[in-house]
Amino acid sequence: MRSDVSSILRSTASRALVDPDGGWELTGDEVVQRVDALAAQLAGAGVEPGDAVGLVLDHGPSAVIAFLAVLRCNSIAIPLNPQLHDHEMSVHLSRMPPKLVVLDAAVRSAGGNAASELGVPAVTLMADSEPRLEQADSGRVDRLPAPDGNAIALLLQTSGTTGRPKCVPIRQRNLVASANAIAAGYSLSERDTSYCVMPLFHVHGLVASVLAAFAAGGAVVVPQRLRPSVVWDHAAAHDVTWLSAVPTILGKLPARADTATGPLRFVRSCSSALAPTLWATLEQRLGVPLVEAYGMTEATHQMTSNPLPPAERRPGTVGTSAGSVVRVVGDDWQPLPAGTAGEVAVSGPGVVDGYLDDEQANTASFRDGWFRTGDLGRLSADGYLTLEGRLKELINRGGEKIAPREIDEALLEHPAVAEAVAFGRPEAKWGEVVEVAVVLSGPVSLGALRQHCSERLAPFKVPSRFHFVDTIPKGATGKVQRTSLADVLAR
């Protein structure tokens, strides 16, 4: 059985890739043709198997085709957030210097400056229904290499929520395994259409929203700009059946009208914690079942998920194994009994071999096909996983270990609290004290919030300080950088 990404592109699909802004769509066969044509241009520009290619592209279907074209060359895609500064792009690209950087006209300046700093040629992608390299002197090759499932396909950096970002090399076979697991877990088929609201420089958008749709023989709608206000209009116009995003993005979507028609059957939340209270609120606003999943870059995204109805969705958990084998382990890597808190470890075909050029991190995190996630969790006797936070995010107040997510969820039960993120701040007497950043949705006094926490949390867990802010600082993909909040709020 083939394990290369080309194997999940269904040429027989009557509709595979849709641009709701440009007003065009491609069949599966047309997607394959566009991918092969652009891959031939890349190869003609000197890109060979094993070479890295930087992708600094705006959101849209052309970015999908460019990503697939790099993989068709058995080369390594390094997709970057076009909003990064020149220096940030240079730092990212220098971890594995690319043979070529592909830009589109809208972001040519930033990406071009980074390429110039590294001495790497940059080419412009003409973004339309037939994406192609603008440079007239770019040639084409007559024959592309045979697809290789073992080729490194994607180099991503971890979000760096608990330390320096690590480089994760993901092979084509990892991408295919994860895409197939997502498609199977939600019973996706050629009748399903995904809507991509996650960035295409993130494993969530690439694997869940795009590749899983292709693996099922279905379609994906990729807008040229991410605008929450038009999602439901696009969904109705293009028969969208599901979408996946982080809770932050889902929270920005307008309520779906009670009279809304169309085939939307579920919404998936992943890549950031979803409090049970927010789950219930979002599900009511969206008008369809909401399922929470658990994913990491090192596992090529999905590891567990709550199932769709009629199976049990269990709020407060990230569901059961769905793409990876999951266990909770102690310091000796040995599994712990059900209900016992420990570090979540996973194995399976989506789990990568290790980090790029980081022997110390590999020794700490990878062993015999297992990856230690750094997350604290508990497995129930029937296999549902409850996460209690990042191990490095635990707050140590005088020897008492506090999971900040517990404080978040307690505050989110108050009707005047829209967002809450607890964190530890170094302090001489206790080592660390608990503080929290809060976004309010209504009037409430500080005393009322303290009392609310006191009724739900042990005294040592009640925040010593509340920071009332307009927004919680987040990364480009909507993740909270919890460990840096103390520094950010001190500015």
C-alpha positions in Angstrom: 0.0 0.0 0.0 1.4 3.4 -1.0 2.2 5.9 1.8 3.1 8.9 -0.3 0.9 12.0 -0.3 0.1 11.6 -4.0 -1.7 8.4 -3.1 -4.5 10.3 -1.3 -5.2 12.7 -4.2 -8.2 11.2 -5.8 -8.2 12.1 -9.5 -11.8 10.8 -9.7 -13.2 13.4 -7.3 -15.8 15.5 -9.1 -14.9 18.4 -6.8 -11.7 18.6 -4.8 -10.5 22.2 -4.2 -12.7 25.3 -4.1 -11.9 29.0 -4.0 -15.0 30.8 -2.7 -13.5 34.2 -3.3 -12.1 33.6 -6.8 -15.3 31.8 -7.8 -13.5 28.6 -9.2 -13.2 25.0 -8.2 -11.1 22.1 -9.4 -11.8 18.4 -9.8 -9.5 15.9 -8.4 -7.9 15.3 -11.8 -7.4 19.1 -12.2 -5.7 19.3 -8.8 -3.3 16.5 -9.8 -2.6 18.2 -13.1 -1.9 21.6 -11.4 0.3 19.9 -8.8 2.4 18.0 -11.4 2.8 21.1 -13.6 4.0 23.3 -10.7 6.3 20.5 -9.4 7.8 20.3 -12.9 8.5 24.0 -12.7 10.1 23.7 -9.3 12.3 20.8 -10.5 13.2 22.9 -13.5 14.3 25.7 -11.1 16.7 23.2 -9.5 14.6 21.7 -6.7 15.7 18.1 -6.2 14.5 15.3 -3.8 15.6 16.1 -0.2 15.9 19.9 -0.9 14.0 22.3 1.3 11.6 24.9 -0.2 10.4 27.9 1.8 6.8 28.8 1.3 5.8 32.3 2.2 2.3 32.5 0.9 -1.0 34.0 1.7 -3.9 31.8 2.6 -5.7 30.3 -0.4 -6.0 27.3 -2.8 -2.8 28.2 -4.5 -0.9 27.7 -1.3 -2.4 24.2 -1.1 -1.2 23.4 -4.6 2.3 24.8 -3.9 2.6 22.7 -0.8 1.6 19.5 -2.7 3.9 20.4 -5.6 6.9 20.6 -3.3 6.0 17.1 -1.9 5.6 15.8 -5.5 9.3 16.6 -6.0 10.0 14.5 -2.8 11.3 17.8 -1.4 10.7 19.4 2.0 8.1 22.2 2.4 8.8 24.8 5.1 5.6 26.9 5.2 6.0 30.2 7.1 3.6 32.7 8.5 3.8 35.7 6.1 3.3 38.1 9.0 6.7 37.2 10.5 9.4 39.9 10.3 12.4 39.4 8.0 14.7 38.3 10.8 12.2 35.8 12.2 11.8 34.3 8.7 15.6 34.1 8.3 15.9 32.3 11.7 13.3 29.8 10.7 14.7 29.1 7.3 18.3 28.9 8.5 17.5 25.7 10.5 17.4 23.9 7.2 18.5 26.3 4.5 16.2 26.1 1.5 17.1 25.6 -2.2 14.4 28.1 -3.1 11.8 30.4 -1.5 8.4 30.7 -3.1 6.5 33.9 -2.5 3.3 35.4 -3.7 3.0 39.1 -4.7 1.2 40.1 -1.5 4.1 39.1 0.7 7.0 39.4 -1.6 8.8 42.0 0.4 9.1 40.2 3.7 9.9 36.8 2.3 12.2 38.2 -0.4 14.3 40.1 2.2 14.7 36.9 4.3 15.7 34.9 1.2 18.2 37.7 0.2 19.7 37.6 3.7 20.3 33.9 3.4 21.6 34.1 -0.2 18.7 32.0 -1.5 16.9 32.6 -4.8 13.2 33.7 -4.5 10.5 33.1 -7.0 7.0 34.5 -7.2 3.9 32.2 -7.4 1.2 33.5 -9.6 -1.9 32.7 -7.5 -4.9 31.7 -9.5 -6.7 28.5 -10.7 -3.4 27.5 -12.4 -0.6 28.4 -10.0 2.7 28.8 -11.7 6.1 30.4 -11.2 6.2 33.9 -12.6 9.9 33.8 -13.7 10.0 33.3 -17.5 13.4 31.5 -17.3 12.0 28.8 -15.0 12.1 25.6 -17.0 10.2 22.4 -16.6 11.4 18.8 -16.4 9.9 16.1 -18.4 9.8 13.5 -15.7 9.2 13.8 -11.9 10.7 11.3 -9.4 8.6 8.4 -8.2 6.7 9.4 -5.1 8.4 8.4 -1.9 6.4 7.8 1.2 9.6 7.8 3.4 10.7 11.2 2.1 10.7 14.1 4.6 7.8 16.3 3.4 7.3 19.0 6.0 9.5 20.8 8.4 7.6 22.7 11.1 8.6 24.3 14.4 6.8 23.6 17.6 4.8 26.4 19.1 7.4 27.0 21.8 4.8 27.3 24.5 7.2 25.9 27.1 10.6 26.7 25.7 12.7 27.2 22.6 10.9 25.9 19.5 12.1 22.5 18.1 12.2 21.6 14.4 9.9 18.6 13.5 10.6 16.7 10.3 7.4 15.0 9.1 7.6 12.3 6.5 5.0 11.7 3.7 4.0 8.5 5.4 3.3 10.4 8.6 1.0 12.8 6.7 -0.9 10.0 5.0 -1.3 8.0 8.2 -2.7 11.0 10.1 -5.0 12.1 7.2 -6.4 8.6 6.9 -7.0 8.4 10.6 -8.9 11.6 10.7 -11.0 10.7 7.7 -11.8 7.3 9.2 -12.6 8.6 12.7 -15.2 11.0 11.4 -16.5 8.7 8.7 -15.6 11.3 6.0 -16.4 10.4 2.4 -16.6 11.8 -1.1 -19.8 13.5 0.1 -18.0 15.6 2.6 -16.6 19.1 2.2 -14.2 20.7 4.7 -13.8 24.5 5.2 -10.2 25.5 6.0 -10.1 28.3 8.6 -6.7 27.3 10.0 -3.5 28.7 8.7 -1.7 26.6 6.0 1.6 27.1 7.8 0.3 24.9 10.7 -0.1 21.1 10.8 -3.8 21.5 11.9 -4.8 23.3 8.7 -2.6 21.2 6.4 -3.5 17.8 7.7 -7.0 18.0 9.3 -8.6 20.6 7.0 -6.9 19.7 3.7 -5.3 16.3 3.5 -8.0 14.5 5.5 -10.6 15.8 3.0 -8.5 14.6 0.1 -8.0 11.2 1.7 -11.7 10.7 2.0 -12.2 11.6 -1.7 -14.0 14.8 -0.7 -13.4 18.5 -1.1 -11.9 21.4 0.8 -13.0 25.1 0.5 -10.0 27.4 1.0 -10.8 31.1 1.1 -8.2 33.6 0.1 -8.6 35.5 3.3 -9.7 34.3 6.7 -12.8 36.2 7.6 -15.2 34.8 10.3 -18.0 37.0 9.0 -18.3 35.1 5.7 -17.8 31.5 6.9 -21.5 30.6 7.0 -22.2 32.2 3.7 -19.4 30.2 2.1 -20.5 27.1 3.9 -24.0 27.4 2.6 -22.9 28.2 -0.9 -20.4 25.3 -1.2 -22.2 22.6 0.8 -19.6 22.5 3.6 -20.2 19.5 6.0 -17.5 20.1 8.6 -14.8 22.5 9.7 -11.9 22.3 12.3 -10.3 25.1 14.2 -8.9 26.2 17.6 -11.4 27.5 20.2 -10.2 31.1 19.7 -11.2 31.0 16.0 -14.5 29.1 16.7 -15.3 31.8 19.3 -15.1 34.5 16.6 -17.6 32.8 14.3 -21.0 34.5 14.3 -23.8 32.4 15.6 -25.3 30.1 13.0 -28.9 31.1 12.4 -31.6 28.7 13.6 -33.0 28.8 10.1 -29.6 27.8 8.5 -29.9 25.1 6.0 -27.2 23.0 4.4 -25.4 19.8 5.1 -23.1 21.0 8.0 -22.9 18.0 10.3 -20.1 18.7 12.8 -17.4 21.1 14.0 -14.1 20.0 15.4 -12.0 21.8 18.0 -8.3 21.0 18.3 -4.8 22.4 19.1 -5.8 24.3 22.2 -7.8 23.4 25.4 -11.6 23.7 25.2 -13.2 24.2 28.6 -16.5 22.3 29.1 -18.4 25.6 29.6 -17.1 27.0 26.3 -17.9 23.6 24.6 -21.5 23.9 25.6 -21.7 27.6 24.5 -20.1 27.0 21.2 -22.2 24.0 20.4 -25.4 26.0 21.0 -24.1 28.8 18.8 -23.0 26.5 16.0 -26.1 24.4 15.9 -24.3 21.1 15.3 -22.3 18.6 17.4 -18.9 19.9 18.5 -16.1 17.4 19.1 -12.8 18.1 20.8 -9.6 16.4 19.6 -6.0 16.4 20.8 -3.1 16.8 18.4 0.6 17.7 18.3 3.0 18.5 15.6 5.2 15.6 16.6 2.3 13.2 16.0 1.4 14.8 12.7 -1.6 16.4 14.4 -4.4 14.1 15.7 -3.8 11.6 18.5 -7.2 11.4 20.2 -10.7 12.6 19.6 -14.2 12.6 21.1 -16.4 10.6 18.7 -19.4 11.9 16.8 -22.9 11.0 18.0 -24.4 8.6 18.8 -21.1 7.6 20.5 -20.4 9.4 23.8 -18.8 12.8 23.6 -17.4 13.5 27.1 -16.8 17.2 27.8 -13.7 17.8 29.8 -11.8 15.1 27.9 -10.1 14.9 24.5 -11.7 11.6 23.8 -10.2 8.3 23.0 -7.4 7.0 20.7 -7.9 8.2 17.2 -4.7 7.9 15.2 -2.3 7.0 18.0 -1.9 4.5 20.7 -2.1 6.5 24.0 -0.8 5.7 27.5 0.0 7.7 30.6 3.5 7.0 31.9 5.7 7.8 34.9 9.3 9.0 34.9 10.5 5.5 34.0 8.3 5.4 30.8 6.2 2.7 32.3 2.4 2.9 32.0 0.4 4.0 35.0 -2.9 2.6 36.2 -6.2 4.1 34.9 -7.1 7.3 36.7 -3.5 8.1 37.8 -2.0 11.3 36.6 1.2 11.2 34.6 2.7 12.2 31.3 0.8 11.4 28.1 2.9 9.3 25.7 1.8 8.2 22.2 2.9 5.9 19.4 1.7 5.1 15.9 2.4 5.7 12.2 1.8 9.5 12.6 4.5 9.9 15.2 7.8 11.3 13.8 11.2 9.7 14.3 12.6 12.7 16.3 13.5 16.3 16.2 16.0 17.8 13.7 19.5 17.9 15.1 18.5 17.9 18.8 20.0 14.8 20.4 19.2 16.0 23.9 15.5 16.6 23.2 15.3 13.3 21.3 16.7 11.3 24.2 14.2 12.9 26.6 11.1 12.6 24.4 11.5 9.6 22.0 12.0 6.0 22.8 11.1 2.7 21.0 8.5 4.5 18.8 6.9 6.3 21.7 6.8 10.1 22.2 6.4 11.8 25.5 4.1 14.8 24.9 5.0 16.9 27.9 1.3 17.0 28.8 -0.1 15.9 32.2 -3.2 13.7 31.9 -5.3 10.8 33.1 -6.8 7.9 31.2 -10.2 6.5 32.4 -10.8 2.8 32.5 -12.7 3.1 29.2 -10.0 5.0 27.4 -11.0 8.7 27.6 -8.1 11.0 28.1 -8.4 14.1 30.4 -5.6 16.7 30.1 -4.5 18.7 33.1 -2.0 21.0 31.4 1.6 21.1 30.3 4.0 19.6 32.8 6.3 22.7 32.4 3.2 24.9 33.0 2.5 23.4 36.4 2.7 26.1 39.1 4.8 25.1 42.1 3.5 27.1 45.1 5.4 26.1 48.2 5.6 22.5 47.0 1.9 22.3 46.0 1.7 21.5 42.2 -1.2 23.3 40.6 -2.5 22.7 37.1 -3.4 26.1 35.7 -6.1 24.7 33.4 -8.2 23.9 36.6 -8.1 27.6 37.5 -9.0 28.6 33.9 -12.1 26.3 33.9 -13.3 27.5 37.4 -13.2 31.1 36.2 -14.9 30.3 32.9 -17.9 29.1 34.9 -18.6 32.7 35.8 -21.0 34.4 33.4 -19.0 37.6 33.3 -15.7 35.9 32.2 -15.1 35.4 28.5 -11.5 34.2 28.7 -9.1 33.2 31.6 -5.5 32.0 31.6 -3.8 31.2 34.8 0.0 31.2 35.1 2.8 31.1 37.7 4.9 34.1 38.6 8.2 33.7 40.5 8.0 34.9 44.1 10.5 34.7 47.0 8.4 33.3 49.7 6.4 30.6 47.8 8.7 30.0 44.8 5.7 30.7 42.6 2.3 32.4 43.1 -0.8 32.0 41.0 -1.9 34.9 38.8 -4.5 35.0 36.1 -5.3 37.1 33.0 -9.0 37.6 32.5 -11.1 39.0 29.6 -14.5 40.1 30.9 -17.8 39.8 29.0 -19.8 41.8 31.6 -19.5 43.8 34.8 -18.2 42.0 37.9 -16.1 43.1 40.9 -12.7 41.7 41.8 -14.1 40.6 45.1 -16.9 38.6 43.4 -14.3 36.8 41.2 -12.2 36.0 44.2 -15.2 34.6 46.0 -16.2 32.6 42.9 -12.7 31.0 42.9 -12.8 30.4 46.6 -16.0 28.4 46.3 -14.5 26.1 43.7 -10.7 25.9 44.4 -8.5 25.1 47.4 -7.2 28.3 49.0 -3.7 27.8 47.6 -5.1 27.7 44.1 -7.0 31.0 44.3 -5.1 33.6 42.2 -3.2 36.1 44.2 -3.6 38.7 41.4 -6.1 39.2 38.6 -4.9 41.0 35.4 -7.9 42.4 33.5 -7.0 42.7 29.8 -8.8 43.4 26.6 -7.3 40.3 24.9 -5.1 37.4 25.9 -1.8 37.4 24.0 -1.7 34.4 21.6 0.5 33.0 18.9 -0.2 33.0 15.2 -2.3 29.8 15.4 -4.4 30.9 18.4 -2.4 29.1 21.1 -1.9 30.9 24.4 1.8 31.3 25.3 1.1 30.6 29.0 4.7 30.4 30.2 5.5 33.9 28.8 2.4 35.6 30.2 4.2 36.8 33.4 6.8 38.6 31.3 4.2 40.0 28.8 1.9 41.4 31.6 4.8 42.9 33.4 5.6 45.2 30.5 
